[in-house]
Amino acid sequence: MSFNPADEGHRSSLFVSFFASAAGPAVACLATNPADVARTRLSLDAALQDASQKQYRGAVDCIRKTWVEEGFTGVQRGLRFAMVREASKNSFRIGLFEPLLQAQTGGSRRASWRERLLAGGTSGGVAAVVCNPLDRLKILLQLEGRSFVSGAGGVRGFWRGTSVNVARSVAGTAVQLAANSRLQEAAAAARLPRGSRTDAGCAMLASFLLVLVISPTDVVRARLYSQPTGVDGAPRLYRGPLHCAWRIVAAEGVQGLFKGVVASWMRVGPHTTLSLTLVAAIKRAAAAR
C-alpha cells in the first residue's frame, strides 16, 4: 500500500482534534469544579420537600457552607475524577463534532443549522452512552458524606440514569456546539480579530443557551443517580426520568426543575468558555507548528 500524505495529514488532524477536545475541558475543571459541586448539591437540596427544608440559600451560600464545613477538599470534591471524566467525555463530545459536520458537508460548503444540530446531538449522544458510569461516579463523589447517598449500587448501578444523561448530552451538545460554530462564522464575517478573546465571547454566548436546555435534565439526572435503592437494588423513589420529573413538579413546582440554575451557569458558563477557548488555542498552536 502506497503512502498518502493527505491521509496522514487527516489522521494527524483528527488526533489533534481529539487531544485538544480532551485537554481543554480537563484543565478548565480546575476553575469550575467548585460551582459544579454546588450545582449538584443544590439539585438535591430538600428533594421532594417544601422550601422551608432547604439547607442552602443559593449557589454562593452552598459554596461558603461547604468551605466552612469541609474546607478546600469539600469545594473541590471529586476534582481528579472530574478531570478524567471531562477529558474522556469531551474527546467524543467535542472531538467528533467537526468530523461529523464535515461528513455531511464534504467540507465544501457552510453547514446548515440542521446539520450542526445533528452533528452535535450525535457526538453528545455517543459521549453520554460511553461515559455514563463516569458521570454517576462524579456526582456521588461530589455528594460524599451525605446521608442519603447509598453508593453506586453495583455494576448495574453505573448505568442508572443513562436515558436522561443521553437526552441531556444530545440536547446540550447540539445547542452548544451548533451555536458556537455559527457564532464563530458570524465573528469571522464581521472581521473580528481571530483569537482567544473572540473564541471566549462566542463560547460565553453559547453557554447561556446551553444552561437553559440542560438545567431540568441536570436536576432529574442528579436525583436518579443518587436515589437510595432497596436490598434488591431497585430504586425507591423514581421509576425513571419522566416519573422523577413528575414527582419534582408535583412536590416542588416547576421551579424545582431549575434548582441550582445559577450554580449551573456559574459552572457551565466559565467551563464552556474556558474549554472551547483552550480547545481552539491548542488547535491553532498545533497548526502553526
LOLO-667483 format. One record per residue: residue number from 1; residue in one letter; y, x, z of N, C-alpha, C in turn. Coordinates in steps of 0.05 Angstrom, whole numbers, plus 5000, padded with zeros to 4 digits. Each point is the difference from the previous one (the first is absolute). Layout:
[rec NUM "A" [Y X Z] [Y X Z] [Y X Z]],
...
***
This chain:
[rec 1 "M" [4976 5017 5000] [5024 4983 5000] [5025 5018 5000]],
[rec 2 "S" [5019 4994 4982] [5024 5016 4998] [5019 4993 5022]],
[rec 3 "F" [5017 5020 5006] [5020 4996 5021] [5024 4986 4988]],
[rec 4 "N" [5010 4979 5013] [5022 4985 4991] [5023 5002 5020]],
[rec 5 "P" [5021 5015 4993] [5023 5004 5019] [5012 4973 5009]],
[rec 6 "A" [5000 4980 4983] [5011 4974 5007] [4984 4987 5023]],
[rec 7 "D" [4973 5002 4998] [4983 4989 5020] [5004 5014 5027]],
[rec 8 "E" [5003 5027 4998] [5004 5016 5024] [5027 4993 5014]],
[rec 9 "G" [5020 4996 4983] [5026 4992 5010] [5000 4972 5013]],
[rec 10 "H" [4984 4982 4988] [4997 4973 5011] [4987 5001 5027]],
[rec 11 "R" [4978 5016 5002] [4986 5003 5026] [5018 5012 5021]],
[rec 12 "S" [5016 5020 4992] [5019 5013 5019] [5021 4980 5009]],
[rec 13 "S" [5010 4983 4982] [5020 4980 5007] [4988 4980 5019]],
[rec 14 "L" [4975 4991 4996] [4988 4981 5018] [4996 5012 5028]],
[rec 15 "F" [4992 5026 5000] [4996 5014 5026] [5027 5000 5016]],
[rec 16 "V" [5021 5008 4986] [5027 5001 5013] [5008 4973 5010]],
[rec 17 "S" [4994 4979 4984] [5008 4972 5007] [4985 4992 5026]],
[rec 18 "F" [4974 5005 5001] [4984 4992 5023] [5008 5017 5025]],
[rec 19 "F" [5004 5026 4995] [5008 5017 5023] [5027 4992 5011]],
[rec 20 "A" [5020 4996 4983] [5026 4991 5009] [4999 4973 5014]],
[rec 21 "S" [4984 4982 4989] [4997 4973 5012] [4987 5001 5027]],
[rec 22 "A" [4984 5020 5005] [4988 5003 5027] [5018 5015 5019]],
[rec 23 "A" [5012 5021 4991] [5016 5018 5017] [5026 4986 5010]],
[rec 24 "G" [5014 4987 4982] [5026 4988 5007] [4998 4980 5022]],
[rec 25 "P" [4983 4979 4998] [4998 4981 5022] [4989 5012 5026]],
[rec 26 "A" [4983 5020 4998] [4989 5012 5025] [5022 5014 5015]],
[rec 27 "V" [5018 5014 4987] [5022 5014 5013] [5020 4979 5011]],
[rec 28 "A" [5004 4979 4985] [5019 4979 5009] [4991 4987 5026]],
[rec 29 "C" [4974 5001 5006] [4990 4988 5026] [5013 5013 5024]],
[rec 30 "L" [5007 5025 4998] [5011 5014 5023] [5025 4986 5011]],
[rec 31 "A" [5016 4988 4981] [5025 4987 5008] [4996 4970 5005]],
[rec 32 "T" [4980 4988 4988] [4998 4970 5001] [4978 4989 5017]],
[rec 33 "N" [4983 5017 5011] [4978 4989 5016] [5009 4985 5025]],
[rec 34 "P" [5021 5008 5015] [5008 4984 5023] [5007 4971 4993]],
[rec 35 "A" [5013 4996 4978] [5007 4973 4992] [4975 4985 4992]],
[rec 36 "D" [4980 5014 4989] [4975 4987 4992] [4984 4991 5025]],
[rec 37 "V" [5001 5017 5021] [4987 4992 5025] [5013 4975 5011]],
[rec 38 "A" [5027 5000 5000] [5015 4976 5010] [4993 4976 4983]],
[rec 39 "R" [4999 5002 4974] [4994 4977 4983] [4973 4989 5007]],
[rec 40 "T" [4980 5017 5003] [4973 4990 5007] [5000 4986 5027]],
[rec 41 "R" [5013 5012 5020] [5000 4987 5026] [5015 4974 5001]],
[rec 42 "L" [5022 4999 4985] [5016 4975 4998] [4984 4978 4986]],
[rec 43 "S" [4983 5008 4981] [4984 4980 4985] [4981 4986 5019]],
[rec 44 "L" [4992 5014 5021] [4980 4989 5019] [5013 4991 5026]],
[rec 45 "D" [5026 5002 5003] [5013 4993 5025] [4998 4970 5005]],
[rec 46 "A" [4990 4992 5023] [4997 4972 5007] [4985 4984 4979]],
[rec 47 "A" [4978 5011 4990] [4985 4987 4979] [4991 4972 5009]],
[rec 48 "L" [5006 4980 4984] [4993 4972 5004] [5011 4989 5027]],
[rec 49 "Q" [5022 5012 5009] [5013 4990 5025] [5029 4994 4994]],
[rec 50 "D" [5014 4987 5019] [5028 4994 4995] [5017 5025 5004]],
[rec 51 "A" [5025 4997 4992] [5018 5023 4999] [5005 5012 5028]],
[rec 52 "S" [4997 4984 5021] [5005 5010 5027] [4981 5022 5009]],
[rec 53 "Q" [4977 5002 4985] [4980 5020 5007] [5004 5026 4986]],
[rec 54 "K" [5020 5002 4984] [5005 5025 4985] [5005 5024 5019]],
[rec 55 "Q" [4989 5022 4993] [5004 5025 5015] [5024 5015 4990]],
[rec 56 "Y" [5006 4997 4974] [5022 5016 4988] [5022 4982 4989]],
[rec 57 "R" [5025 5009 5001] [5022 4985 4989] [5005 5006 4971]],
[rec 58 "G" [4988 5021 4990] [5004 5008 4972] [4989 5028 4996]],
[rec 59 "A" [5005 5010 4976] [4989 5026 4992] [5010 5023 5018]],
[rec 60 "V" [5026 5001 5004] [5012 5021 5016] [4989 4999 5029]],
[rec 61 "D" [4999 4975 5011] [4990 4997 5027] [4971 5008 5002]],
[rec 62 "C" [4984 4995 4979] [4972 5007 5000] [4997 5031 5000]],
[rec 63 "I" [5016 5013 4983] [4998 5029 4999] [5009 5012 5027]],
[rec 64 "R" [5022 4989 5012] [5010 5010 5025] [4979 4997 5022]],
[rec 65 "K" [4988 4976 5003] [4980 4996 5020] [4975 5017 4996]],
[rec 66 "T" [4993 5003 4975] [4976 5017 4994] [5006 5029 5009]],
[rec 67 "W" [5024 5010 4994] [5008 5027 5008] [5000 5003 5031]],
[rec 68 "V" [5011 4980 5014] [5001 5001 5029] [4972 5000 5012]],
[rec 69 "E" [4983 4982 4990] [4973 4997 5011] [4980 5021 4991]],
[rec 70 "E" [5003 5009 4975] [4979 5017 4989] [5011 5027 4989]],
[rec 71 "G" [5026 5003 4999] [5012 5025 4991] [4998 5005 4970]],
[rec 72 "F" [5003 5025 4992] [5000 5007 4971] [4973 4992 4988]],
[rec 73 "T" [4978 5004 5015] [4974 4993 4989] [4998 4971 4993]],
[rec 74 "G" [5013 4983 5016] [5000 4971 4995] [5014 4992 4974]],
[rec 75 "V" [5025 5010 4997] [5015 4992 4976] [4989 5013 4975]],
[rec 76 "Q" [4985 5022 5003] [4987 5012 4976] [4970 4996 5001]],
[rec 77 "R" [4991 4979 5013] [4972 4994 5002] [4987 4998 4972]],
[rec 78 "G" [4978 5013 4997] [4985 4998 4974] [5013 5016 4977]],
[rec 79 "L" [5019 5019 5007] [5015 5013 4978] [4982 5016 4981]],
[rec 80 "R" [4982 5016 5011] [4983 5016 4983] [4982 4983 4982]],
[rec 81 "F" [4990 4979 5012] [4983 4982 4984] [5017 4985 4979]],
[rec 82 "A" [5025 4992 5008] [5018 4987 4982] [5006 5017 4976]],
[rec 83 "M" [5003 5026 5004] [5006 5019 4978] [4976 5001 4981]],
[rec 84 "V" [4976 5001 5011] [4976 5001 4984] [4998 4974 4984]],
[rec 85 "R" [5005 4978 5013] [4999 4974 4987] [5020 4998 4978]],
[rec 86 "E" [5025 5008 5005] [5021 4999 4979] [4993 5018 4976]],
[rec 87 "A" [4989 5024 5005] [4993 5018 4979] [4978 4988 4983]],
[rec 88 "S" [4979 4989 5012] [4977 4990 4985] [5007 4974 4985]],
[rec 89 "K" [5014 4982 5014] [5006 4974 4988] [5020 5003 4977]],
[rec 90 "N" [5021 5016 5004] [5021 5002 4980] [4992 5017 4976]],
[rec 91 "S" [4979 5017 5004] [4990 5014 4976] [4990 4980 4980]],
[rec 92 "F" [4989 4978 5009] [4991 4979 4982] [5024 4981 4993]],
[rec 93 "R" [5014 4991 5021] [5020 4979 4997] [5023 5009 4982]],
[rec 94 "I" [5011 5024 5005] [5022 5010 4983] [4989 5016 4977]],
[rec 95 "G" [4979 5016 5005] [4990 5018 4980] [4989 4985 4975]],
[rec 96 "L" [4989 4976 5004] [4988 4986 4977] [5021 4984 4985]],
[rec 97 "F" [5024 4996 5011] [5019 4982 4988] [5008 5009 4972]],
[rec 98 "E" [5009 5024 4997] [5010 5010 4974] [4977 5001 4979]],
[rec 99 "P" [4976 5011 5008] [4978 5000 4980] [4993 4971 4990]],
[rec 100 "L" [5000 4981 5019] [4994 4973 4992] [5022 4988 4982]],
[rec 101 "L" [5025 5007 5006] [5022 4991 4984] [4999 5011 4972]],
[rec 102 "Q" [4994 5026 4998] [4998 5013 4974] [4977 4990 4984]],
[rec 103 "A" [4978 4992 5014] [4977 4989 4986] [5007 4974 4986]],
[rec 104 "Q" [5019 4985 5012] [5009 4974 4988] [5020 5004 4977]],
[rec 105 "T" [5017 5020 5003] [5022 5003 4981] [4994 5022 4979]],
[rec 106 "G" [4980 5017 5006] [4995 5022 4983] [5021 5022 5002]],
[rec 107 "G" [5018 4997 5019] [5021 5019 5005] [5021 5000 4978]],
[rec 108 "S" [5000 4979 4983] [5018 5000 4977] [5022 4979 5002]],
[rec 109 "R" [5000 4984 5021] [5021 4979 5003] [5005 4995 5029]],
[rec 110 "R" [5022 4985 5005] [5006 4993 5028] [4982 4978 5009]],
[rec 111 "A" [4989 5003 5024] [4982 4980 5011] [5015 4974 5008]],
[rec 112 "S" [4986 4978 4997] [5011 4974 5008] [4996 4997 5030]],
[rec 113 "W" [5014 4980 5012] [4996 4994 5028] [4971 4992 5006]],
[rec 114 "R" [4988 4985 4982] [4972 4992 5004] [4982 5025 5001]],
[rec 115 "E" [5004 5019 4982] [4984 5024 4999] [5004 5017 5025]],
[rec 116 "R" [5025 5001 5009] [5006 5015 5025] [4986 4988 5024]],
[rec 117 "L" [5002 4973 5002] [4988 4986 5023] [4970 5003 4999]],
[rec 118 "L" [4988 4998 4976] [4971 5003 4997] [4991 5028 5008]],
[rec 119 "A" [5014 5020 4991] [4993 5028 5007] [5002 5004 5030]],
[rec 120 "G" [5022 4991 5012] [5004 5003 5029] [4980 4984 5016]],
[rec 121 "G" [4994 4976 4992] [4981 4983 5014] [4972 5012 4998]],
[rec 122 "T" [4993 5011 4977] [4973 5012 4997] [4997 5024 5018]],
[rec 123 "S" [5020 5018 4999] [4998 5025 5016] [5000 4993 5029]],
[rec 124 "G" [5016 4980 5008] [5001 4992 5028] [4973 4988 5009]],
[rec 125 "G" [4988 4984 4983] [4974 4988 5007] [4978 5021 5003]],
[rec 126 "V" [4999 5019 4982] [4980 5022 5002] [5004 5015 5027]],
[rec 127 "A" [5025 5007 5006] [5005 5015 5024] [4992 4984 5025]],
[rec 128 "A" [5005 4974 5000] [4994 4984 5024] [4970 4998 5005]],
[rec 129 "V" [4985 4996 4979] [4971 4998 5002] [4988 5026 5011]],
[rec 130 "V" [5008 5022 4988] [4989 5026 5007] [5008 5008 5028]],
[rec 131 "C" [5024 4994 5008] [5011 5011 5025] [5002 4979 5023]],
[rec 132 "N" [4988 4977 4997] [5002 4980 5022] [4991 5011 5027]],
[rec 133 "P" [4978 5016 5002] [4993 5010 5026] [5022 5017 5013]],
[rec 134 "L" [5014 5016 4983] [5021 5016 5010] [5024 4983 5010]],
[rec 135 "D" [5005 4978 4986] [5022 4982 5009] [4993 4988 5027]],
[rec 136 "R" [4975 4991 5004] [4993 4988 5025] [5000 5020 5023]],
[rec 137 "L" [4989 5024 4996] [5000 5020 5020] [5029 5008 5008]],
[rec 138 "K" [5018 5001 4981] [5027 5007 5006] [5013 4980 5019]],
[rec 139 "I" [4995 4974 4995] [5012 4980 5017] [4987 5001 5028]],
[rec 140 "L" [4974 5004 5002] [4988 5002 5026] [5010 5024 5016]],
[rec 141 "L" [5005 5023 4986] [5010 5023 5013] [5029 4995 5011]],
[rec 142 "Q" [5016 4985 4984] [5027 4994 5009] [5000 4981 5024]],
[rec 143 "L" [4978 4985 5004] [4998 4981 5022] [4984 5010 5023]],
[rec 144 "E" [4993 5025 4999] [4982 5012 5021] [5011 4994 5028]],
[rec 145 "G" [4982 4991 5017] [5008 4994 5027] [5007 4971 5005]],
[rec 146 "R" [5003 4984 4978] [5006 4971 5003] [4974 4985 5007]],
[rec 147 "S" [5000 4984 5020] [4976 4988 5011] [4985 4982 4981]],
[rec 148 "F" [5015 4988 4980] [4986 4981 4983] [4987 5013 4976]],
[rec 149 "V" [5002 5026 4997] [4986 5014 4978] [4972 5006 5008]],
[rec 150 "S" [4981 4992 4985] [4972 5002 5008] [4985 5022 4984]],
[rec 151 "G" [5014 5016 4985] [4987 5021 4985] [4996 4993 4971]],
[rec 152 "A" [4987 5018 4986] [4997 4996 4971] [4979 4980 4993]],
[rec 153 "G" [4981 4995 5017] [4980 4979 4995] [4978 5009 4981]],
[rec 154 "G" [4993 5026 5000] [4979 5010 4984] [5008 5004 4971]],
[rec 155 "V" [4980 5008 4983] [5006 5006 4972] [5011 4976 4986]],
[rec 156 "R" [4989 4976 5005] [5010 4976 4987] [5029 4994 5008]],
[rec 157 "G" [5007 5008 5024] [5027 4995 5009] [5021 5016 4985]],
[rec 158 "F" [4992 5023 4987] [5019 5015 4985] [5011 4984 4976]],
[rec 159 "W" [4985 4981 4991] [5008 4984 4976] [5011 4973 5007]],
[rec 160 "R" [5005 4995 5027] [5012 4975 5008] [5029 4999 4989]],
[rec 161 "G" [5007 4977 4989] [5028 4997 4990] [5004 5012 4973]],
[rec 162 "T" [4978 5007 4985] [5003 5012 4974] [5015 4982 4981]],
[rec 163 "S" [4995 4974 5000] [5012 4982 4981] [5030 4999 5004]],
[rec 164 "V" [5010 4998 5025] [5029 4999 5004] [5012 5028 4994]],
[rec 165 "N" [4985 5021 5005] [5011 5027 4994] [5003 5003 4970]],
[rec 166 "V" [4980 4990 4985] [5002 5002 4970] [5024 4983 4991]],
[rec 167 "A" [5003 4976 5010] [5022 4983 4992] [5027 5013 5006]],
[rec 168 "R" [5002 5013 5023] [5025 5014 5008] [5005 5023 4981]],
[rec 169 "S" [4980 5015 4995] [5004 5024 4983] [5005 4993 4971]],
[rec 170 "V" [4986 4980 4990] [5005 4992 4972] [5029 4990 4997]],
[rec 171 "A" [5008 4981 5017] [5027 4989 4997] [5021 5021 5006]],
[rec 172 "G" [4997 5015 5022] [5020 5019 5008] [5003 5023 4980]],
[rec 173 "T" [4978 5011 4991] [5001 5022 4981] [5012 4991 4973]],
[rec 174 "A" [4991 4976 4992] [5011 4990 4974] [5030 4997 5001]],
[rec 175 "V" [5011 4989 5022] [5029 4996 5002] [5014 5027 5004]],
[rec 176 "Q" [4990 5016 5018] [5013 5026 5006] [5001 5018 4976]],
[rec 177 "L" [4978 5006 4987] [5000 5019 4978] [5012 4989 4975]],
[rec 178 "A" [4996 4974 4995] [5012 4988 4976] [5031 5001 5003]],
[rec 179 "A" [5010 4992 5023] [5029 5000 5004] [5011 5029 4999]],
[rec 180 "N" [4986 5018 5013] [5010 5028 5000] [5001 5012 4972]],
[rec 181 "S" [4979 4995 4984] [5000 5012 4973] [5022 4987 4983]],
[rec 182 "R" [5004 4974 5003] [5022 4987 4984] [5027 5010 5009]],
[rec 183 "L" [5004 5003 5026] [5025 5010 5011] [5006 5029 4990]],
[rec 184 "Q" [4979 5016 4998] [5003 5027 4990] [5009 5000 4971]],
[rec 185 "E" [4989 4981 4984] [5009 4998 4972] [5029 4990 4998]],
[rec 186 "A" [5007 4982 5018] [5028 4990 5000] [5019 5022 5008]],
[rec 187 "A" [4992 5017 5019] [5016 5022 5009] [5004 5020 4977]],
[rec 188 "A" [4979 5005 4985] [5002 5018 4977] [5018 4989 4978]],
[rec 189 "A" [4998 4973 4996] [5017 4988 4979] [5029 5000 5009]],
[rec 190 "A" [5005 4999 5026] [5027 5002 5010] [5010 5029 5003]],
[rec 191 "R" [4983 5019 4991] [5007 5028 5001] [5006 5011 5028]],
[rec 192 "L" [4986 4989 5019] [5002 5011 5027] [4986 5026 5001]],
[rec 193 "P" [5009 5019 5015] [4988 5026 5001] [4971 4999 5009]],
[rec 194 "R" [4982 5013 4986] [4972 5000 5008] [4996 5019 5023]],
[rec 195 "G" [4986 4990 5021] [4996 5017 5023] [4992 4983 5025]],
[rec 196 "S" [4999 5013 5023] [4990 4987 5024] [5018 4977 5009]],
[rec 197 "R" [5026 5002 4996] [5018 4978 5009] [4995 4975 4984]],
[rec 198 "T" [4997 5002 4974] [4994 4977 4984] [4972 4989 5006]],
[rec 199 "D" [4981 5018 5004] [4973 4991 5007] [5000 4985 5026]],
[rec 200 "A" [5015 5010 5020] [5002 4987 5026] [5013 4972 4998]],
[rec 201 "G" [5021 4998 4984] [5013 4974 4997] [4982 4979 4988]],
[rec 202 "C" [4986 5008 4979] [4981 4981 4987] [4978 4992 5019]],
[rec 203 "A" [4989 5019 5014] [4978 4994 5019] [5009 4982 5022]],
[rec 204 "M" [5024 5005 5011] [5010 4984 5022] [5004 4970 4991]],
[rec 205 "L" [5010 4996 4976] [5003 4973 4990] [4973 4986 4997]],
[rec 206 "A" [4981 5015 4989] [4973 4989 4997] [4987 4993 5027]],
[rec 207 "S" [5007 5015 5020] [4988 4995 5027] [5008 4973 5011]],
[rec 208 "F" [5024 4990 4994] [5008 4973 5010] [4981 4979 4990]],
[rec 209 "L" [4995 5001 4974] [4981 4980 4988] [4972 5004 5012]],
[rec 210 "L" [4992 5024 5004] [4974 5006 5010] [4996 4987 5028]],
[rec 211 "V" [5019 5003 5018] [4997 4990 5027] [4999 4969 5000]],
[rec 212 "L" [5015 4987 4983] [4999 4971 4999] [4972 4990 4992]],
[rec 213 "V" [4987 5015 4983] [4974 4992 4990] [4978 5006 5020]],
[rec 214 "I" [5001 5023 5013] [4977 5008 5017] [5001 4992 5029]],
[rec 215 "S" [5024 4992 5010] [5002 4995 5029] [4980 4979 5010]],
[rec 216 "P" [4997 4976 4987] [4981 4981 5010] [4971 5010 4999]],
[rec 217 "T" [4993 5015 4979] [4973 5011 4999] [4995 5021 5020]],
[rec 218 "D" [5022 5015 5008] [4997 5020 5021] [4993 4987 5026]],
[rec 219 "V" [5013 4978 5007] [4995 4986 5025] [4971 4990 5000]],
[rec 220 "V" [4992 4987 4978] [4972 4989 4998] [4980 5023 5002]],
[rec 221 "R" [5005 5021 4985] [4982 5023 5000] [4996 5012 5028]],
[rec 222 "A" [5022 5004 5014] [4999 5012 5027] [4984 4982 5018]],
[rec 223 "R" [5004 4973 4998] [4985 4982 5018] [4970 5001 4993]],
[rec 224 "L" [4993 5000 4974] [4972 5001 4993] [4987 5026 5008]],
[rec 225 "Y" [5014 5022 4997] [4989 5026 5006] [4994 5003 5030]],
[rec 226 "S" [5018 4988 5017] [4999 5006 5028] [4987 4978 5017]],
[rec 227 "Q" [4992 4977 4987] [4990 4978 5016] [4973 5008 5014]],
[rec 228 "P" [4995 4989 5024] [4975 5006 5014] [4977 4987 4986]],
[rec 229 "T" [4976 5011 5004] [4976 4989 4988] [4980 4994 5023]],
[rec 230 "G" [4981 4982 4994] [4979 4993 5018] [4978 5021 5000]],
[rec 231 "V" [4980 4996 5016] [4978 5019 5002] [4985 5003 4974]],
[rec 232 "D" [5001 4979 4983] [4987 5000 4974] [5018 5012 4978]],
[rec 233 "G" [5024 5009 5008] [5019 5012 4981] [5017 4981 4985]],
[rec 234 "A" [4996 4974 5006] [5016 4979 4986] [5028 4999 5012]],
[rec 235 "P" [5021 4997 4984] [5027 4998 5010] [5004 4974 5016]],
[rec 236 "R" [5017 5002 5021] [5004 4978 5018] [5024 4982 4993]],
[rec 237 "L" [5020 5011 4988] [5025 4985 4997] [5004 4989 4972]],
[rec 238 "Y" [4994 5016 4979] [5007 4992 4973] [4976 5002 4982]],
[rec 239 "R" [4996 4980 4983] [4977 5000 4981] [5006 5016 4975]],
[rec 240 "G" [5025 5004 4994] [5008 5014 4977] [5030 5000 4997]],
[rec 241 "P" [5011 5012 4978] [5029 5002 4997] [5015 4974 5000]],
[rec 242 "L" [4990 4979 4986] [5014 4975 4999] [4999 4986 5027]],
[rec 243 "H" [4977 5001 5014] [4998 4988 5026] [5019 5014 5020]],
[rec 244 "C" [5002 5027 4997] [5018 5015 5017] [5029 4992 4996]],
[rec 245 "A" [5008 4998 4974] [5027 4992 4994] [5006 4972 5010]],
[rec 246 "W" [4981 4982 4997] [5003 4972 5009] [5004 4999 5030]],
[rec 247 "R" [4984 5015 5015] [5002 5001 5030] [5027 5012 5009]],
[rec 248 "I" [5009 5020 4985] [5025 5013 5007] [5023 4980 4997]],
[rec 249 "V" [5001 4987 4977] [5021 4980 4995] [4999 4977 5019]],
[rec 250 "A" [4976 4990 5006] [4997 4978 5019] [5009 5007 5028]],
[rec 251 "A" [4994 5024 5009] [5007 5008 5027] [5027 5013 5003]],
[rec 252 "E" [5010 5014 4979] [5024 5016 5003] [5022 4992 4980]],
[rec 253 "G" [4994 4982 4982] [5019 4993 4979] [4998 5020 4976]],
[rec 254 "V" [5014 4993 4979] [5000 5017 4976] [5011 5028 5007]],
[rec 255 "Q" [5019 5001 5019] [5011 5026 5008] [4978 5019 5011]],
[rec 256 "G" [4978 4988 5009] [4979 5017 5010] [4988 5018 4979]],
[rec 257 "L" [5002 4992 4975] [4990 5016 4977] [5018 5023 4994]],
[rec 258 "F" [5024 4999 5012] [5020 5022 4994] [5006 5015 5025]],
[rec 259 "K" [4982 5000 5020] [5003 5016 5024] [5001 5030 4992]],
[rec 260 "G" [5019 5014 5011] [5001 5028 4994] [5012 5007 4973]],
[rec 261 "V" [5014 4980 4987] [5010 5006 4973] [5021 5022 5000]],
[rec 262 "V" [5017 5001 5021] [5020 5021 5002] [4986 5027 5004]],
[rec 263 "A" [4980 5000 5018] [4984 5025 5003] [4986 5008 4975]],
[rec 264 "S" [4991 4980 4985] [4986 5005 4975] [5019 5014 4981]],
[rec 265 "W" [5025 4989 4997] [5019 5014 4982] [5008 5027 5011]],
[rec 266 "M" [5003 5003 5026] [5006 5026 5012] [4980 5021 4993]],
[rec 267 "R" [4975 4991 4996] [4979 5019 4992] [4998 5001 4969]],
[rec 268 "V" [4998 4976 4988] [4994 4999 4971] [5024 5010 4984]],
[rec 269 "G" [5024 4992 5008] [5024 5009 4984] [5002 5030 4999]],
[rec 270 "P" [5003 5014 5023] [5001 5029 4999] [4974 5013 4989]],
[rec 271 "H" [4977 4988 5006] [4975 5012 4991] [4998 4998 4969]],
[rec 272 "T" [5007 4976 4989] [5000 4997 4971] [5020 5020 4987]],
[rec 273 "T" [5024 5002 5012] [5020 5018 4989] [4991 5029 5001]],
[rec 274 "L" [4991 5009 5024] [4990 5027 5002] [4976 5006 4982]],
[rec 275 "S" [4982 4981 5000] [4975 5005 4985] [5005 5003 4970]],
[rec 276 "L" [5014 4980 4988] [5005 5001 4972] [5019 5022 4992]],
[rec 277 "T" [5019 5007 5018] [5018 5022 4994] [4985 5027 5000]],
[rec 278 "L" [4982 5003 5020] [4984 5025 5001] [4980 5001 4977]],
[rec 279 "V" [4988 4978 4993] [4981 5000 4977] [5015 5009 4975]],
[rec 280 "A" [5023 4989 4995] [5016 5007 4976] [5008 5029 5001]],
[rec 281 "A" [5008 5010 5023] [5009 5028 5003] [4977 5019 4995]],
[rec 282 "I" [4976 4994 5010] [4976 5017 4995] [4994 5001 4970]],
[rec 283 "K" [5001 4976 4987] [4994 4999 4972] [5020 5017 4983]],
[rec 284 "R" [5026 4997 5008] [5020 5016 4985] [4996 5030 5005]],
[rec 285 "A" [4994 5008 5024] [4995 5028 5006] [4976 5010 4984]],
[rec 286 "A" [4979 4984 4998] [4977 5009 4985] [5006 5002 4970]],
[rec 287 "A" [5016 4981 4990] [5007 5000 4971] [5018 5023 4993]],
[rec 288 "A" [5015 5010 5020] [5019 5022 4995] [4987 5028 5000]],
[rec 289 "R" [4975 5001 5009] [4986 5026 5001] [4991 5009 4973]],
***
